[in-house]
Amino acid sequence: MAGLEEPFADVRLFPDGFSLPELKWRELLFVGAVRAEGDAFVRDPSRPLPPFRVPDLLPPGVRFRARADGDRVRLERIGRAGL
């Protein structure tokens, strides 16, 4: 069906977060779905988020630390925004 995007599946889960290919991370930053807030990143719920096969990867209000991990970016949950 035209116009429907297949959910993104290349996500590796960890107890404290997950990792994505660097290109997907750059896409999230480019479309504004994720933005810097101080020394962390947060989901911007006013911007579109591409569909992911794993639900609730980037819930609004949760802060993430991002670090390079080879050709991927690892996102670790570090708390709630504003705390």
N, C-alpha and C positions, 0 to 999 in steps of 0.2 A: 504494500500500500504506500503510495507516494506521500512524502511529508512526515512519515513516522521514523524517528531515529531509533536504531537498535540500542538497547541499554549497554553501556560500557562495562566490560567484564574483566579487564586486566587490572584487578585490584588485589593486592596481597595484604591480608589482615594480620595484625599483631595485637597483643593484649592491650597496648596503650595507643593504638591507632592503626594506620594502614600506609601502604605506598602505592604510588601511581607512576607510570612512565613520565619522564620529564616533559615530553610534548603535551600530554594531557594536563599536567599542572600549569604549564604556560598558557594553555587554552582557558583554563578556569580563571587565571589572572587577567587575561586579555578581555574576556567577556564581562569581567567585573563580578563574577559569582563569588569570588574570594578576594578579600582585600586585606592589606596590612593594617594592623592596629597596634601601635607601639612595636614591641619586639615579637609579635605573634601575628597570626592570620585568623580572620573570622569570615564566616559565610555572610554574604549580603543578601538577605531574603527578597530584596526588591529587584534583583537581577536574575535572569534565567540560569538554571543549573541543568546541564545536560543529564539525561537519565543514566543512572548507574544500576547494574544488576543487583548490587548490594544496597539495600535501603538505608537511609539515614546516616550516610557517611559523614556529611557535613551539616549537622543540625545548627540552626541559628542560635547564636549566643555562646557557642563553645569555641574556645581559643585553641589554636593549634600552633605548634612549633614545626617549621619545615626545615629539612636538611637534605642535602644531596646524598644519594646512596647509589653510586655508579650511574647508570642511565635512568635512574628513578629518583623520585622525591619521596621521602618518608615524612609523614605527618603524625605528630604525637599530640594527643590531647593534653592540655595543660591547665584547664579550668574554664570557668564561665567568663564571658566578656563583662567588663565593668567591675570585676572583683580584684 
